[in-house]
Amino acid sequence: MILRRITEHVKAQNWTAVALDFVIVVVGVFIGIQVANWNDAQANGRLGRDYKERLITEIQNDLAATQVLSGYYEDVLDSVTQTNRLLSVPEADANALVIAAYRASEYTSIPSNRATWDQIVSSGHLGLLPESAFESGLPDYYKFQEANEAVIDRLQDSPYRIAVRSLIPLPVQLSIREGCSDSLDELSIIEGFMTECHLEVEPSLIEEAAVALRTSPAIRDTLRYQYSMVGLVQINNAGNIALQERVLAALTAEERD
């Protein structure tokens, strides 16, 4: 309709009306653009808040998981040092040695949840996150997680784990798994070691395993390397927890503001 009016005013050479119509068109376009921009800003704001809330939930879960991993590998590290001590004592209790040696080879992993972060990056929506998230090290957190998980996964096939589980008789391993290994929570997630050990196996098999461990040069050599690997996992876990707490503090502070 406005175009028809402008055409009629041009034909009538009513230049004042033409100018007025032109102003109306320009103002209308301007207002339309501003409304569209405002709608986009509101939509981006809602999406950014949704991303932030999801990140908070996921990193809180990651923090809880990392704390569990830290406690678990602290027990593994203690078992490494205990095994080293018991190997140096000829009269050491065979039961204690076998249990410690086996526990020193234990492994577990809890993958981090990076679904929201990957979605943000792939969608090109990094600009929707608050600046404080980047200042606190959010991108570094996901890089660190990936590297730490790779280190933990190396323990699954560590030379010590292979050596120990190649020497201990299968009935003994089965008994350890049954009554002296990992403790599970209500979701069947490993949360640590069983507080009490109950081995249902012939004592002669325990003694056989202890002798094999004491006389194997590979056990002592690989045990030292196992100590360095588990120690590195623990250092990474401590750094990961500190970074998770810093990122969460920044995100939740932004949320309160």
Secondary structure, DSSP 8 states (H G I E B T S, - for coil): -HHHHHHHHHHTT-HHHHHHHHHHHHHHHHHHHHHHHHHHHHHHHHHHHHHHHHHHHHHHHHHHHHHHHHHHHHHHHHHHHHHHHHHT-TTS-HHHHHHHHHHTT---------HHHHHHHHHT-GGGS-HHHHHTTHHHHHHHHHHHHHHHHHGGG-HHHHHHHHHS-HHHHHHHHHHSSEEE-TTS-EEEE-SS----S-HHHHHHHHHHHHH-HHHHHHHHHHHHHHHHHHHHHHHHHHHHHHHHHHHHHHHH-
